[in-house]
Amino acid sequence: MITLEEIAKYAFMAFVVIAIVAGLAIGYMEYDARDDLARTADLMETHAYVTLVMLILGIIVGLVSITAKEVRAFLIAAIALTVAGVGVNVWYPFTAIESLEVLYYLATRILSYIVAFAAPAAVLISIKSIWALAKEK
């Protein structure tokens, strides 16, 4: 029999895969459309919708999937992902090298979707943790 924890674990892994696949797809489309303003505007709308979906999935994960013993590891991982998502702008000089320019677009989108997924989950789990600590006193 499959437990709720197993379903949550597989859902979390599936959501991360969705973030990576969407980041690869949209990152490559942005790289391909970098000189076409009309296509870039359409891709920004697509990016907004994908980000919204990832935020909703992150809320779902934050509400149902992380157990009390996983909180510390999850929050540390979420902090690392958020820092990496912010730090991807360091890669911008690679756009000067045409063969590496696609890496910038791919990394930017993959990390932005993973951060959009992990951040709301981290916020909800942090609130749950603080609430539990406050109840103990």
N, C-alpha and C positions, 0 to 999 in steps of 0.2 A: 504494500500500500504506500502510495506517495504522500508524504507529509507536506504541510504548508511551508515548512522551512526549505524543503527541497524545491518546491515550486518557486519560492522566492529567490533561491540561489540561481536557478536556471533562468528566471525572468531577468535577474540582474545581469547575468552574462549575455543574454540575448539583447538587452538594452545597450550594453557596451558595444556589441557587434553592430547593432543598428547605427550607433554614433560613428563608428569607424567607417562603415560602408557609406553612410551619408556624407561624411567628411571627405572621403576619397572622391565620391561622385561630384559633389558640389565644388570641392577644391579644384578638381581638374576642369570642370566647366568654367570656373572663374579664371583659371589660367588660360584657357582657350579663348575666353571672351574679354581678355584684359584691355583690348583696344577698341571694343565695340560698346559704347555707352548704353545703348538700348538693351542689349543682352545682359550687361552688367546690372542694370536696374531690375530686370526680371529675376536675375539670380539673387539679388538682395532680398526680394520678396520671398523667394523660395527659401533662402537662408532664414528669414524671420519665421516662417512656418515650421521649418525643421527645428529651430531653436525652441519654439513654443511646445512642440511635441516632446522634445527632450526634457523641458522643464516639467511638463505634466508627468512624464515617466519617472522623473526624479522625485516628485512629490509622492507618487505611488510607492516607490522603493523606500522612501523615508518613513512612510506611514506603516508599512507592513513587513519589511523584510529583514531589517537589522535587529539582531537580538542584543540583549544587555552585554553579553560577553564579547561581542564584535564591535562595540561602540568605539573603543579607543583606536583600534586598528583602522576602522572605517574613517574616522575623523582625521587621523594622520594621513591616510591616503588621499582624502578629499583636499586637505591643505596642500599636499604635494602636487596634486593635479591642478589646483587653482593657481599655484605659483608657476607651474609649467605653462599654463594657459596664458598667463600674463607675460611670461618670459619669451614667448614665441616671437615677439616683436624684435628680439635680438637677432633673429634670423634674417631680418629685412635686407642687410647688405648682400645676402646671397642672390637677391633679385638682379644684381648687377652682372652675375654670371648666368647667362641664359640657360645653360644646361641644368643649373640648380634652382632656377626660378620656380619650377613646378613644385619642388619640395616645400618652399615657403607657403604656397597656396594650400597644399595638402595638409601640412602640419597645422596651419592656422585653423582650418575648418575642423579637422579631427579633434584637436584640443578644445576648440570652442564648444563643440557638441558634447564632448565628455564633461567639460566643466559645467555646461548648462544642465547636464544630467546629474552630476554629483553635488553641485552647490545646493539646490533645494533639499536634497536628501540630507546633506550635512547640517543645514540649518534646522530642519525638523528633528534630527537626531540630537543635535546640541540642545535644543529646547527641551526635548524629552529627558535628557541627562540632567540638565539644570533643575527641571521639575522634580526628578527623583531625588536629587541631592537636597533640595529644599524640603521635601517631605520627611527626610530622615532626621532633620533637626527639630 
